[in-house]
Amino acid sequence: MPISTAMWLSSSTLIWLLVGAGLCLIELFLPTAFVALMMGISAFVVALLSPVILGKLWLQLVVWLLLSVVLIVLCRRLVTPVRGKSKLQDATTAETLTEIPPGKAGRVLYEGNSWRARCYDDHLAIAPNQRVYVVRREGTTLIVMPEYSSIQ
Protein backbone atom coordinates (compact mmCIF):
# COMPACT_ATOMS: atom_id res chain seq x y z
CA MET A 1 0.00 0.00 0.00
CA PRO A 2 1.62 3.29 -1.05
CA ILE A 3 2.18 5.99 1.54
CA SER A 4 0.33 9.21 0.77
CA THR A 5 2.25 12.49 0.49
CA ALA A 6 0.51 14.00 3.53
CA MET A 7 1.37 10.96 5.60
CA TRP A 8 5.03 11.12 4.44
CA LEU A 9 5.24 14.84 5.22
CA SER A 10 3.88 14.45 8.71
CA SER A 11 6.08 11.46 9.50
CA SER A 12 9.15 13.15 8.01
CA THR A 13 8.51 16.34 10.00
CA LEU A 14 7.92 14.35 13.17
CA ILE A 15 11.13 12.37 12.67
CA TRP A 16 13.18 15.56 12.18
CA LEU A 17 11.59 17.10 15.29
CA LEU A 18 12.45 14.00 17.33
CA VAL A 19 16.01 13.94 15.98
CA GLY A 20 16.42 17.65 16.80
CA ALA A 21 15.09 17.20 20.32
CA GLY A 22 17.29 14.16 20.86
CA LEU A 23 20.43 15.98 19.72
CA CYS A 24 19.66 18.99 21.90
CA LEU A 25 19.15 16.68 24.90
CA ILE A 26 22.44 14.97 24.17
CA GLU A 27 24.13 18.38 24.31
CA LEU A 28 22.42 19.06 27.62
CA PHE A 29 23.64 15.86 29.29
CA LEU A 30 26.88 15.18 27.40
CA PRO A 31 28.44 18.51 26.40
CA THR A 32 29.93 18.23 22.92
CA ALA A 33 31.16 21.81 22.47
CA PHE A 34 27.83 22.77 20.85
CA VAL A 35 28.18 20.23 18.01
CA ALA A 36 25.09 18.22 18.97
CA LEU A 37 23.17 21.43 19.67
CA MET A 38 23.95 22.86 16.23
CA MET A 39 22.98 19.55 14.61
CA GLY A 40 19.74 19.60 16.61
CA ILE A 41 18.95 23.14 15.49
CA SER A 42 19.65 22.05 11.91
CA ALA A 43 17.19 19.19 12.35
CA PHE A 44 14.54 21.65 13.56
CA VAL A 45 15.13 23.82 10.49
CA VAL A 46 14.82 20.77 8.22
CA ALA A 47 11.58 19.86 10.03
CA LEU A 48 10.25 23.30 9.10
CA LEU A 49 11.46 22.88 5.52
CA SER A 50 10.26 19.29 5.08
CA PRO A 51 6.86 20.31 3.63
CA VAL A 52 8.68 22.48 1.06
CA ILE A 53 11.25 19.81 0.19
CA LEU A 54 8.37 17.33 -0.07
CA GLY A 55 9.20 13.66 0.18
CA LYS A 56 12.81 13.74 -0.93
CA LEU A 57 14.63 12.24 2.03
CA TRP A 58 18.04 12.48 0.35
CA LEU A 59 17.54 16.24 -0.14
CA GLN A 60 16.50 16.64 3.50
CA LEU A 61 19.65 14.82 4.60
CA VAL A 62 21.85 17.00 2.38
CA VAL A 63 20.24 20.19 3.72
CA TRP A 64 20.65 18.92 7.30
CA LEU A 65 24.32 18.04 6.79
CA LEU A 66 25.19 21.31 5.07
CA LEU A 67 23.31 23.40 7.61
CA SER A 68 24.94 21.48 10.48
CA VAL A 69 28.42 22.11 9.11
CA VAL A 70 27.74 25.81 8.56
CA LEU A 71 26.30 26.27 12.07
CA ILE A 72 29.16 24.36 13.71
CA VAL A 73 31.77 26.45 11.89
CA LEU A 74 29.98 29.69 12.81
CA CYS A 75 29.61 28.57 16.41
CA ARG A 76 33.31 27.70 16.64
CA ARG A 77 34.26 31.16 15.40
CA LEU A 78 32.02 32.87 17.94
CA VAL A 79 32.95 30.70 20.91
CA THR A 80 36.73 30.50 21.10
CA PRO A 81 38.14 28.38 23.91
CA VAL A 82 40.73 29.80 26.28
CA ARG A 83 44.02 28.17 25.41
CA GLY A 84 47.57 28.49 26.50
CA LYS A 85 49.11 28.82 29.91
CA SER A 86 47.12 30.62 32.54
CA LYS A 87 48.42 33.98 33.54
CA LEU A 88 49.07 34.65 37.18
CA GLN A 89 48.04 37.94 38.70
CA ASP A 90 50.55 40.61 39.63
CA ALA A 91 50.79 39.41 43.22
CA THR A 92 53.36 36.68 42.68
CA THR A 93 54.20 35.95 46.29
CA ALA A 94 52.83 33.13 48.41
CA GLU A 95 53.54 31.51 51.75
CA THR A 96 54.26 27.83 52.31
CA LEU A 97 51.77 26.01 54.49
CA THR A 98 53.72 22.76 54.56
CA GLU A 99 57.27 21.81 53.81
CA ILE A 100 58.07 21.37 50.13
CA PRO A 101 60.62 18.53 50.02
CA PRO A 102 63.19 18.40 47.20
CA GLY A 103 61.52 17.15 44.01
CA LYS A 104 58.13 16.71 45.72
CA ALA A 105 55.02 18.79 46.25
CA GLY A 106 53.76 20.68 49.26
CA ARG A 107 51.09 23.32 49.90
CA VAL A 108 51.24 27.11 49.65
CA LEU A 109 48.78 29.87 50.47
CA TYR A 110 48.30 31.93 47.32
CA GLU A 111 45.60 34.59 46.90
CA GLY A 112 43.79 33.28 49.97
CA ASN A 113 43.63 29.66 48.73
CA SER A 114 45.69 26.58 49.41
CA TRP A 115 47.51 25.38 46.29
CA ARG A 116 49.65 22.37 45.52
CA ALA A 117 53.20 23.61 44.87
CA ARG A 118 56.58 22.33 43.78
CA CYS A 119 59.93 24.07 44.03
CA TYR A 120 61.45 25.38 40.80
CA ASP A 121 64.74 23.74 41.78
CA ASP A 122 64.21 20.01 42.36
CA HIS A 123 67.18 19.93 44.77
CA LEU A 124 65.89 22.57 47.19
CA ALA A 125 63.62 22.10 50.17
CA ILE A 126 61.42 24.92 51.41
CA ALA A 127 60.38 25.07 55.06
CA PRO A 128 56.81 25.81 56.19
CA ASN A 129 55.73 29.43 56.77
CA GLN A 130 58.29 30.77 54.29
CA ARG A 131 57.60 33.45 51.72
CA VAL A 132 58.02 32.22 48.15
CA TYR A 133 57.73 33.66 44.65
CA VAL A 134 55.33 32.05 42.23
CA VAL A 135 57.23 31.44 39.00
CA ARG A 136 54.48 29.83 36.94
CA ARG A 137 51.48 27.56 37.08
CA GLU A 138 51.23 24.05 35.61
CA GLY A 139 47.60 22.98 35.80
CA THR A 140 46.66 23.13 39.47
CA THR A 141 50.25 23.13 40.69
CA LEU A 142 52.22 26.30 41.33
CA ILE A 143 55.95 26.33 40.66
CA VAL A 144 57.62 28.42 43.36
CA MET A 145 61.05 29.68 44.40
CA PRO A 146 62.07 30.57 47.93
CA GLU A 147 62.39 34.28 48.57
CA TYR A 148 66.04 33.95 49.65
CA SER A 149 67.07 31.88 46.60
CA SER A 150 69.83 33.10 44.29
CA ILE A 151 68.44 31.17 41.30
CA GLN A 152 67.94 33.45 38.30
VOVEXTI-74404 format. One record per atom (N, C-alpha, C, O, CB): residue number from 1; x, y, z. Coordinates in steps of 0.02 Angstrom, whole numbers, plus 50000, padded with zeros to 5 digits. Each point is the difference from the previous one (the first is absolute). Last residue first. Glycine has a CB too. Layout:
REM VOVEXTI-74404
    k      u      v      w
  NUM      X      Y      Z
...
END
This chain:
REM VOVEXTI-74404
    k      u      v      w
  152  53420  51620  51961
  152  49977  50052  49954
  152  49964  49970  49942
  152  49977  50036  49956
  152  50117  50037  50078
  151  49979  49872  50240
  151  49988  49971  49934
  151  49972  50055  49955
  151  49955  50037  50020
  151  50024  49848  50028
  150  50078  50118  50193
  150  50041  50039  49954
  150  49991  49973  49928
  150  50039  50018  49956
  150  50044  50006  50136
  149  49750  49980  50145
  149  50038  49962  49950
  149  50040  50047  49954
  149  49979  50056  49987
  149  49933  49854  50017
  148  49924  50136  50182
  148  50072  50011  50012
  148  50043  49966  49947
  148  50061  50003  50005
  148  49915  50005  50117
  147  49784  49971  49882
  147  50014  50071  49995
  147  50076  50013  50004
  147  50025  50046  49969
  147  49863  49979  50083
  146  50016  49743  49847
  146  50005  50034  50065
  146  50022  50072  49992
  146  50036  50016  49953
  146  49990  49874  50102
  145  49831  49986  49757
  145  50070  50007  50020
  145  50001  50032  50069
  145  49960  50045  50013
  145  50080  49965  49866
  144  49765  49840  49957
  144  50022  50055  50043
  144  50075  49998  50011
  144  50034  49949  49989
  144  49855  50050  50067
  143  49880  49908  49795
  143  50072  49991  50003
  143  50028  50061  50036
  143  49991  50057  49977
  143  50014  49872  49914
  142  49740  49948  50114
  142  50041  50060  49993
  142  50073  49981  50005
  142  50019  49958  50040
  142  49890  50114  50008
  141  49859  49787  49874
  141  50060  50001  50040
  141  50039  50064  49986
  141  50013  50017  49942
  141  49992  49857  50059
  140  49796  50040  49886
  140  49981  50023  50067
  140  50060  50001  50047
  140  49991  50005  50061
  140  49895  49949  49920
  139  50165  50067  49767
  139  49936  49970  50021
  139  49979  50029  50067
  139  49990  50060  50006
  139  50036  49834  49931
  138  50184  50189  50031
  138  49992  49941  49956
  138  49938  49963  50022
  138  50002  49961  50047
  138  50124  50029  49933
  137  50001  50270  50051
  137  49948  49953  50020
  137  49997  49944  49948
  137  49998  50014  49940
  137  49936  50077  50120
  136  50269  50095  50037
  136  49950  49984  49948
  136  49950  49950  50029
  136  50005  49979  50057
  136  50079  50041  49849
  135  50070  50103  50233
  135  50033  50007  49935
  135  49952  49989  49943
  135  49997  50038  49952
  135  50110  49924  50100
  134  49879  50124  50213
  134  49967  49955  49953
  134  50030  50014  49931
  134  49994  50055  49973
  134  49898  49941  50097
  133  50221  50039  50182
  133  49977  50032  49939
  133  49969  49947  49954
  133  50027  49946  49992
  133  50063  50144  50018
  132  49929  49916  50274
  132  50027  49975  49936
  132  49973  50042  49943
  132  49949  50034  50006
  132  50059  49850  50042
  131  50023  50098  50245
  131  49975  50038  49943
  131  50035  49974  49937
  131  50060  49989  49999
  131  49917  50113  50073
  130  49972  49750  50154
  130  50050  50040  49965
  130  49967  50036  49942
  130  49955  49974  49968
  130  50137  49945  50065
  129  49820  49907  50130
  129  49993  50070  50020
  129  50055  50045  49970
  129  50022  50049  50031
  129  49925  49912  50074
  128  50119  49784  49889
  128  49933  50029  50007
  128  50005  50073  50022
  128  50050  50022  50029
  128  49903  49865  49999
  127  50252  50014  49827
  127  49969  49989  50066
  127  49930  50030  50002
  127  49983  50042  49958
  127  50130  49959  50096
  126  50034  49898  49735
  126  49975  50064  50026
  126  49962  49985  50064
  126  49955  49958  50000
  126  50038  50094  49884
  125  50213  49831  49947
  125  49942  49991  50044
  125  49979  50068  50026
  125  50042  50044  50011
  125  49995  49838  50022
  124  50108  50031  49733
  124  49990  50043  50058
  124  49939  49978  50040
  124  49950  49977  49972
  124  50103  50117  49967
  123  50024  49815  49848
  123  50048  49981  50053
  123  49992  50041  50063
  123  50035  49989  50049
  123  50045  49977  49862
  122  49796  50062  49876
  122  49984  49934  50029
  122  50046  49979  50056
  122  49988  49949  50032
  122  49966  50020  49858
  121  49964  50279  50023
  121  50062  49960  50002
  121  49985  49934  50036
  121  49983  50000  50059
  121  50090  50105  49941
  120  49748  50035  49981
  120  50029  50008  49934
  120  50064  49959  49993
  120  50014  49970  49948
  120  49937  50145  50044
  119  49855  49813  50181
  119  50055  50047  49996
  119  50028  50000  49929
  119  50004  49947  49968
  119  50023  50037  50154
  118  49712  49962  49941
  118  50065  49968  49995
  118  50053  50054  49995
  118  49986  50055  49975
  118  49965  49842  49969
  117  49769  50076  50142
  117  50058  50037  49974
  117  50061  49955  49999
  117  50009  49956  50042
  117  49943  50152  50000
  116  49755  49923  49995
  116  50054  49952  49996
  116  50059  50036  49968
  116  49990  50039  49953
  116  49931  49860  50037
  115  49896  50243  50145
  115  50018  49972  49935
  115  50053  49946  50010
  115  50041  50004  50046
  115  49930  50105  49896
  114  49831  50054  50199
  114  50054  49951  50006
  114  50010  49968  49931
  114  49953  49975  49970
  114  50020  50004  50152
  113  49931  50278  49922
  113  49982  49929  49991
  113  50062  49956  50007
  113  50056  50021  49987
  113  49850  50012  49937
  112  50091  50214  50082
  112  49949  49978  50048
  112  49979  49928  49994
  112  49956  49977  50036
  112  50006  50137  49964
  111  50212  49987  49863
  111  49938  50036  49990
  111  49943  49975  50044
  111  49942  49997  49978
  111  50095  50024  49905
  110  50148  49824  50148
  110  50007  50048  49946
  110  49932  50030  49987
  110  49952  49964  49987
  110  50145  49972  49962
  109  50053  49886  50218
  109  49942  50044  50003
  109  50011  50055  49949
  109  50046  50041  50007
  109  49932  49934  50117
  108  50121  49762  49875
  108  50013  50070  50012
  108  49933  50037  50004
  108  49950  49978  49974
  108  50162  50016  49966
  107  50005  49734  50074
  107  49943  50046  49994
  107  50022  50071  50014
  107  50042  50012  50043
  107  49878  49897  49992
  106  50217  49867  49854
  106  49974  50021  50065
  106  49941  50046  49988
  106  49969  49999  49946
  106  50145  49990  50109
  105  50056  49816  49800
  105  49952  50054  50006
  105  49982  50013  50073
  105  50004  49955  50042
  105  49951  50017  49846
  104  50287  49932  49996
  104  49932  49980  50017
  104  49956  50061  50010
  104  50024  50057  49998
  104  50019  49838  50056
  103  50200  50106  49903
  103  49970  49959  49948
  103  49929  49978  50013
  103  49971  49963  49959
  103  50142  50000  50017
  102  50009  50119  50236
  102  50033  50003  49934
  102  49967  49952  49950
  102  49993  49940  50013
  102  50115  50091  50044
  101  49734  50062  50138
  101  50062  49962  49996
  101  50031  50004  49931
  101  49965  50016  49951
  101  49991  49907  50136
  100  49882  50238  50056
  100  50004  49976  49931
  100  50066  49964  49995
  100  50052  50032  49991
  100  49875  50063  49961
   99  49900  49968  50267
   99  50067  49995  49971
   99  49993  49977  49927
   99  49956  49959  49984
   99  50096  50016  50130
   98  49741  50157  49976
   98  50036  49939  50020
   98  50070  50003  49970
   98  50015  50043  49959
   98  49877  49889  50047
   97  49980  50253  49964
   97  49960  49974  50056
   97  50033  49938  50029
   97  49998  49988  50060
   97  49897  50059  49889
   96  50203  50179  49908
   96  49994  49928  50005
   96  49959  49981  50062
   96  50010  50028  50054
   96  50101  49957  49888
   95  49862  50241  49907
   95  50032  49977  50061
   95  49989  49925  50006
   95  49945  49975  49989
   95  50037  50136  50068
   94  50036  50091  49733
   94  49958  49954  50037
   94  50037  49981  50064
   94  50057  50019  50010
   94  49887  49936  49884
   93  50058  50233  49876
   93  50029  49971  50061
   93  49949  49956  50034
   93  49939  50012  49995
   93  50137  50087  50019
   92  49901  50046  49784
   92  50032  49936  49987
   92  50035  49972  50061
   92  50046  49960  49994
   92  49969  50075  49889
   91  49797  50151  50018
   91  50025  49979  50065
   91  50030  49930  49993
   91  49964  49950  50001
   91  49949  50120  50060
   90  49983  50023  49749
   90  50061  50036  50017
   90  50030  49979  50067
   90  50061  49999  50008
   90  49895  50096  49927
   89  49899  49722  49938
   89  49990  50071  50014
   89  50066  50031  50022
   89  50050  49966  50011
   89  49829  50013  50020
   88  50113  49811  49800
   88  49994  50015  50071
   88  49992  50075  50009
   88  50024  50039  49960
   88  50044  49859  50071
   87  49866  49938  49756
   87  50041  50055  50022
   87  49986  50012  50074
   87  49943  50003  50022
   87  50058  50049  49863
   86  49985  49718  49954
   86  49963  50050  50037
   86  50048  50053  50025
   86  50058  49986  50015
   86  49855  49929  50019
   85  50126  49944  49738
   85  50012  49998  50071
   85  49961  50055  50035
   85  49990  50054  49973
   85  50124  49899  50007
   84  49784  49950  49794
   84  50064  50025  50021
   84  50007  49996  50076
   84  49955  49978  50035
   84  50048  50098  49865
   83  49757  49959  49976
   83  50056  49953  49994
   83  50064  50033  50024
   83  50003  50060  50010
   83  49941  49884  49893
   82  49768  50074  50087
   82  50059  50031  50029
   82  50056  49948  49998
   82  49994  49946  50030
   82  49937  50131  50045
   81  49862  49928  49743
   81  50022  49976  50065
   81  50063  50037  50024
   81  50039  50024  49960
   81  49911  49864  50014
   80  49847  50204  49864
   80  50069  49977  49998
   80  50022  49977  50069
   80  49990  50037  50048
   80  50036  50041  49857
   79  49745  49979  49951
   79  50019  49976  50065
   79  50070  49972  49996
   79  50010  49942  49982
   79  49869  50032  50048
   78  50031  50118  49775
   78  49973  50045  50051
   78  50023  49980  50070
   78  50012  50043  50042
   78  49890  49978  49885
   77  50156  49847  49883
   77  50031  50066  49993
   77  49977  50047  50055
   77  50039  50043  50022
   77  49968  49939  49855
   76  49898  49803  50110
   76  50071  49995  50020
   76  50035  50068  49995
   76  50043  50015  50041
   76  49958  49866  49922
   75  49777  50099  49957
   75  50002  49996  50073
   75  50072  49998  50026
   75  50016  50032  50050
   75  49873  49907  49949
   74  50073  50053  49768
   74  49984  50066  50028
   74  50004  50001  50076
   74  50025  50047  50029
   74  49901  49973  49872
   73  50103  49772  49992
   73  50056  50044  49985
   73  49987  50070  50027
   73  50046  50030  50029
   73  49979  49904  49868
   72  49802  49911  50123
   72  50056  49981  50043
   72  50060  50045  49988
   72  50032  50023  50047
   72  49928  49858  49953
   71  49850  50146  49862
   71  49987  50023  50068
   71  50058  49983  50048
   71  50017  50040  50043
   71  49860  49947  49936
   70  50134  49934  49797
   70  50003  50074  50001
   70  49990  50026  50072
   70  50036  50044  50022
   70  49921  49960  49859
   69  50017  49764  50083
   69  50070  50021  49992
   69  50007  50075  50004
   69  50045  50026  50034
   69  49976  49873  49895
   68  49761  50013  50074
   68  50037  49981  50061
   68  50072  50023  49996
   68  50026  50029  50047
   68  49899  49872  49968
   67  49940  50124  49794
   67  49982  50048  50052
   67  50036  49986  50065
   67  50022  50046  50035
   67  49866  49967  49911
   66  50139  49832  49879
   66  50031  50065  49982
   66  49985  50053  50053
   66  50045  50037  50020
   66  49944  49933  49860
   65  49909  49817  50147
   65  50073  49996  50007
   65  50033  50067  49985
   65  50044  50022  50038
   65  49950  49857  49930
   64  49772  50105  50001
   64  50017  49993  50071
   64  50076  49998  50009
   64  50026  50034  50045
   64  49867  49904  49976
   63  50023  50062  49760
   63  49988  50065  50031
   63  50020  49998  50074
   63  50032  50046  50025
   63  49873  49977  49895
   62  50104  49774  49964
   62  50051  50046  49975
   62  49993  50069  50032
   62  50050  50029  50022
   62  49953  49908  49869
   61  49831  49903  50156
   61  50064  49982  50032
   61  50056  50047  49978
   61  50041  50020  50041
   61  49921  49861  49965
   60  49828  50142  49891
   60  49996  50021  50070
   60  50065  49985  50036
   60  50024  50041  50040
   60  49852  49938  49959
   59  50103  49944  49783
   59  50008  50072  50000
   59  49996  50028  50071
   59  50036  50046  50018
   59  49915  49959  49866
   58  50007  49766  50084
   58  50071  50013  49985
   58  50014  50075  50001
   58  50053  50022  50022
   58  49953  49873  49909
   57  49770  50029  50092
   57  50040  49989  50061
   57  50073  50016  49987
   57  50032  50029  50044
   57  49888  49883  49993
   56  49848  50166  49848
   56  50067  49981  49979
   56  50046  49995  50062
   56  50028  50050  50022
   56  49955  50005  49865
   55  49772  50011  50082
   55  50019  49935  50025
   55  50070  49978  49983
   55  50014  49940  50003
   55  49869  50033  49990
   54  50050  50289  50026
   54  49955  49943  49985
   54  50032  49935  50024
   54  50032  49999  50052
   54  49921  50063  49849
   53  50116  50175  50123
   53  50044  49953  49965
   53  49960  49939  49976
   53  50024  49961  49959
   53  50073  50077  50111
   52  49792  50124  50060
   52  50022  50032  49938
   52  50041  49952  49957
   52  49992  49997  49939
   52  50008  50114  50120
   51  49925  49823  50158
   51  49943  50006  49955
   51  50019  50031  49933
   51  49971  49983  49948
   51  49955  50027  50151
   50  50245  49972  50069
   50  49980  49935  49971
   50  49936  50004  49957
   50  49996  49964  49951
   50  50058  49982  50147
   49  50065  50230  50040
   49  50005  50000  49927
   49  49973  49936  49968
   49  49991  49998  49939
   49  50107  50075  50073
   48  49910  49957  50226
   48  49959  50055  49973
   48  49999  50000  49924
   48  49950  50018  49968
   48  50077  50049  50134
   47  50110  49779  50005
   47  49930  49982  50015
   47  49953  50054  49974
   47  49946  49986  49975
   47  50091  49950  50128
   46  50193  50103  49885
   46  49979  49953  49948
   46  49928  49977  50013
   46  49963  49988  49952
   46  50157  49973  50033
   45  49976  50176  50177
   45  49991  50038  49938
   45  49977  49955  49944
   45  49956  50018  49962
   45  50133  50062  50075
   44  49967  49818  50166
   44  49938  50039  50007
   44  49986  50040  49937
   44  49942  50005  49978
   44  50076  50001  50146
   43  50185  49878  49887
   43  49944  49953  49992
   43  49933  50036  50007
   43  49952  49984  49964
   43  50120  49922  50080
   42  50123  50215  49998
   42  49994  49986  49928
   42  49943  49952  49987
   42  49964  50007  49950
   42  50159  50011  50037
   41  49932  50025  50235
   41  49968  50059  49971
   41  49990  49990  49925
   41  49949  50020  49972
   41  50102  50054  50117
   40  50068  49760  50021
   40  49930  49999  50021
   40  49962  50059  49971
   40  49943  49993  49976
   40  50089  49948  50128
   39  50199  50048  49866
   39  49969  49949  49958
   39  49926  49995  50017
   39  49959  49988  49955
   39  50150  49949  50038
   38  50019  50206  50139
   38  49994  50028  49932
   38  49968  49950  49952
   38  49962  50019  49956
   38  50140  50052  50066
   37  49942  49854  50198
   37  49950  50053  50001
   37  49989  50030  49930
   37  49944  50010  49978
   37  50087  50016  50141
   36  50141  49816  49916
   36  49934  49968  50000
   36  49945  50053  49999
   36  49948  49990  49968
   36  50100  49911  50094
   35  50171  50183  49954
   35  49991  49964  49937
   35  49931  49968  49996
   35  49964  50009  49951
   35  50159  49968  50044
   34  49983  50155  50192
   34  49946  50026  49959
   34  49990  49964  49933
   34  49959  50022  49959
   34  50063  50086  50094
   33  50130  49817  50121
   33  50024  50064  49974
   33  49952  50027  49947
   33  50021  50027  49949
   33  50097  49937  50073
   32  49827  49846  50111
   32  50042  49984  49942
   32  50025  50062  49966
   32  50009  50001  49939
   32  49927  49894  50045
   31  49941  49999  50263
   31  50023  50058  49961
   31  50049  49980  49945
   31  50050  49967  50012
   31  49933  50103  50089
   30  49821  49800  50022
   30  50069  49983  49982
   30  50028  50057  49958
   30  49996  49997  49938
   30  49980  49878  50065
   29  49807  50150  50086
   29  50027  49952  50048
   29  50072  49980  49986
   29  50037  49983  50046
   29  49848  49975  49967
   28  49997  50203  49848
   28  49985  50019  50069
   28  50034  49953  50050
   28  50027  50023  50051
   28  49864  50024  49911
   27  50117  49909  49805
   27  50044  50057  50018
   27  49990  50021  50072
   27  50047  50021  50033
   27  49949  50017  49848
   26  49862  49798  50033
   26  50067  49973  50006
   26  50048  50055  50021
   26  50044  49989  50042
   26  49931  49923  49871
   25  49807  50151  50037
   25  50005  49967  50066
   25  50069  49969  50011
   25  50027  50002  50055
   25  49851  49975  49941
   24  50075  50115  49793
   24  50004  50054  50050
   24  50005  49972  50071
   24  50036  50028  50041
   24  49898  50047  49882
   23  50033  49773  49900
   23  50067  50030  49997
   23  50008  50057  50050
   23  50054  50007  50030
   23  49952  49961  49850
   22  49780  49932  50101
   22  50049  49952  50026
   22  50070  50028  50000
   22  50037  49993  50049
   22  49891  49915  49910
   21  49899  50217  49941
   21  49992  49999  50073
   21  50051  49953  50032
   21  50029  50016  50052
   21  49849  50010  49936
   20  50115  49979  49777
   20  50023  50064  50027
   20  49996  50002  50076
   20  50047  50023  50033
   20  49916  50032  49862
   19  49947  49758  49994
   19  50074  50000  49994
   19  50028  50065  50030
   19  50049  49998  50036
   19  49944  49930  49859
   18  49774  50056  50092
   18  50027  49954  50050
   18  50076  49998  49999
   18  50032  49999  50052
   18  49863  49932  49938
   17  49996  50195  49844
   17  49989  50031  50065
   17  50028  49956  50057
   17  50031  50026  50046
   17  49867  50031  49909
   16  50104  49857  49826
   16  50050  50053  50007
   16  49993  50036  50067
   16  50050  50020  50030
   16  49951  49993  49845
   15  49838  49823  50074
   15  50066  49968  50009
   15  50053  50054  50009
   15  50042  49994  50045
   15  49922  49907  49885
   14  49819  50171  50018
   14  50003  49973  50067
   14  50068  49969  50014
   14  50028  50008  50055
   14  49848  49972  49942
   13  50080  50094  49785
   13  50005  50057  50046
   13  50008  49976  50072
   13  50041  50026  50038
   13  49890  50044  49883
   12  50027  49766  49918
   12  50066  50029  49989
   12  50012  50058  50048
   12  50054  50005  50031
   12  49943  49959  49848
   11  49790  49938  50116
   11  50048  49955  50032
   11  50071  50026  49993
   11  50041  49994  50046
   11  49883  49910  49932
   10  49904  50217  49917
   10  49991  50003  50072
   10  50050  49954  50036
   10  50026  50018  50052
   10  49852  50008  49932
    9  50120  49974  49780
    9  50020  50065  50026
    9  49995  50002  50076
    9  50045  50024  50033
    9  49918  50029  49860
    8  49959  49756  49995
    8  50073  50003  49997
    8  50024  50066  50030
    8  50049  50001  50037
    8  49951  49926  49860
    7  49768  50043  50079
    7  50025  49956  50052
    7  50076  50003  50003
    7  50029  50000  50054
    7  49870  49924  49931
    6  49996  50193  49844
    6  49985  50032  50064
    6  50027  49958  50058
    6  50027  50027  50049
    6  49871  50026  49902
    5  50116  49858  49830
    5  50046  50056  50009
    5  49989  50033  50067
    5  50049  50018  50034
    5  49955  49999  49843
    4  49934  49722  50100
    4  49978  50063  49970
    4  50050  50056  50017
    4  50038  49994  50048
    4  49840  49970  49961
    3  50172  49769  49961
    3  49992  50051  50052
    3  49981  50065  49966
    3  50032  50021  49952
    3  50052  49922  50125
    2  49864  49798  49831
    2  50043  50059  49996
    2  49984  50049  50056
    2  49942  50007  50021
    2  50067  49977  49855
    1  49968  49743  50121
    1  49958  50059  50000
    1  50045  50062  50000
    1  50040  50008  50046
    1  49867  49930  50015
END
